[in-house]
Amino acid sequence: MVISKKSLQFLLVTFLACMPLVTFANPTADSLQNHTENAAPAAEAHGETGHSAEKEFNATELINDHIGDSHEFHIADYDGHPITFYLPVILWTNNGLEMFSSEQFHHDNEGHHIIDVNGQKLVRFNEVIFYADKFETLTEDQRKNGAFAFDARPLDFSITKNVFSMLMSALVLFFLFLAVARSYNKNKMAPKGIAGFLEPLVIFVRDEIAIPNIGTKKYAKYMPYLLTIFFFIWINNLIGLIPFFPFSSNLTGNIFFTFVLALITFIVTSFSANKDYWKHIFMPPVPKALYPIMIPVEIIGMLTKPFALMIRLFANITAGHIIILSLVSLIFIFKTVAVAPISGAFVLFMSVLEMLVAALQAYVFTLLTALFIGQAVAEHDHH
C-alpha cells in the first residue's frame, strides 16, 4: 500500500523546514574549544601539554550519553567538528516563555558556557538547564539531581531526542494505519500490502490478549487503547535499536516515559473498575478483625501493578542497550582490533535478540494491561 502524495509532500516539507537546524559546529565557538580550555589547566597540572594529553576512553560516559536524553542529535564528526541536528529549547522562565535553539549552548553540557536569553543567564549541566547564578550555589549532588531542583531551573518543555522520537513514532503510526484504513476501503477482499502485514497482529492482540483477559462482552471498548500501546511501544523499541539519526533515541528505556504509560493504565483500570473490584479492596473477603491489615495490603497491591509495568519495560530495554554498548566498548578498552571480531559477533547476536525483546516487551506490557483491566471489570456471581 502506498501512502498518498499529500502525505509524502507533508513529510518532505517538514524535512526541508528542519534542514537549517543541521549545522557544522563553529570551530571557534563549539564545545571542543570550551573543552580544550577547561582541560588545559588539568593537563598542565599533570605535566601534559599539546597532543600528549589524550582523553582516555570512558565507557560509562558513552553508555550514559546514549541511554540518556539530549537537546540535540549528534549525527557524526567531519574534519574534527561535530555535525549536529539541533532541537528547539522551550522554557518557562521567571520572565515567561522562552524559545531558542540548543545550538546556543555550543555542545557544552558541563555548566561552563553561559548563554543570555532576554537578560537571563542560563547554563546546561547533564542536559538540565539552570539559571547561571543559582547553579553556582548548588552542591555537586544537587547538580547531579538537578531535575528536581525546581527553584534553580526553569520548567523545561523542550523537544528533546526522546520527545522527537515519540512524535516521529506517532506520525509513523498515524500514516501507517491511515494507509491500512484506505486499503480496506478500496479492497473488500483479502488484505494486501501493509494491511496484510498488520491485520494478523491486530487479530493477535484481539484474540490472544484482549478477549481471554477482559472477556467477549467488554473487550471491544479497550481494543483501541491496547492496540495503541502495543504498536507504540513496539515501534519505539525498534527505533531505539537503529544507531543513526533520526533514530537512536532510548524512549522506552526512559523511566519517565514508562511511568506515564503505567500511570495511564492505572487510570484506565481505576475508572473502569466496577463495584466488585472496589469492594474486594476495601471490604476483602476476610474476617473484619483483619481489615486493618488486609485493606492496606490490597491498596499496596493495586499500586504495585502499574509500578511493575513501569520497571519491567524500563529495565529490560535499558539493559539491552547497556549490554550492546559495553560489547562495542571492549574494542576501545583493549585498544586493539583483535577484539573486534569477537565483540562484533556478540553485538550482532544481541541486536537480533533485542529485536525479539522489542516485540516481547510490547506484548508483555499489553498483556498485563489487559489482565489488570480484566480484573477490574470482571463480574462476580453473587449467591
JOGIDA-V837401 format. One record per pair of residues at least 4 apart in sequence whose C-alpha atoms are under 6 Angstrom apart, sorted by the first residue. I is the first residue (numbers start at 1). J is the second residue. If there is no record, write none. Layout:
i=<I I>
j=<J J>
//
This chain:
i=<1 1 3 21 21 22 22 23 23 24 25 25 26 30 31 31 31 31 35 36 43 44 48 59 64 67 69 70 70 70 71 71 72 72 72 73 73 74 75 75 75 76 76 77 77 77 86 86 87 88 88 88 88 89 89 89 89 89 90 90 90 90 91 91 91 91 91 92 92 92 92 93 109 109 109 110 111 111 111 114 114 115 115 116 116 121 121 122 122 122 123 123 123 124 124 130 130 130 131 131 131 134 138 142 159 159 160 161 162 162 172 174 180 183 184 191 191 192 195 200 203 204 205 206 207 209 210 210 210 211 211 211 213 213 213 214 214 215 223 226 228 229 230 230 231 233 233 234 234 234 237 239 240 240 240 242 242 243 244 253 253 253 255 255 258 259 259 262 262 262 268 269 273 273 273 274 275 277 279 280 281 282 290 291 304 308 311 315 322 324 327 331 331 331 339 340 347 350 354 357 363 370 374>
j=<193 194 179 85 86 84 85 83 84 83 30 82 30 106 35 106 107 108 39 40 48 48 53 329 68 250 161 127 160 161 87 160 85 86 87 84 85 84 83 84 245 82 83 81 82 83 102 103 102 100 101 102 159 99 100 101 102 158 98 99 157 158 97 98 155 156 157 96 97 154 155 154 124 125 126 125 123 124 125 122 123 121 122 120 121 131 132 130 131 132 129 130 132 128 129 135 152 153 135 152 153 152 142 146 163 164 164 249 249 251 176 178 195 187 188 195 196 196 199 204 207 208 209 210 211 367 214 219 370 215 216 219 370 371 374 219 374 219 227 366 232 233 362 366 235 237 362 358 359 362 358 247 248 249 250 247 248 248 248 314 317 318 259 314 310 263 310 306 309 310 272 373 277 376 377 377 279 376 283 284 298 295 294 295 308 312 315 319 326 347 343 335 339 340 343 344 351 354 358 361 367 374 378>
//
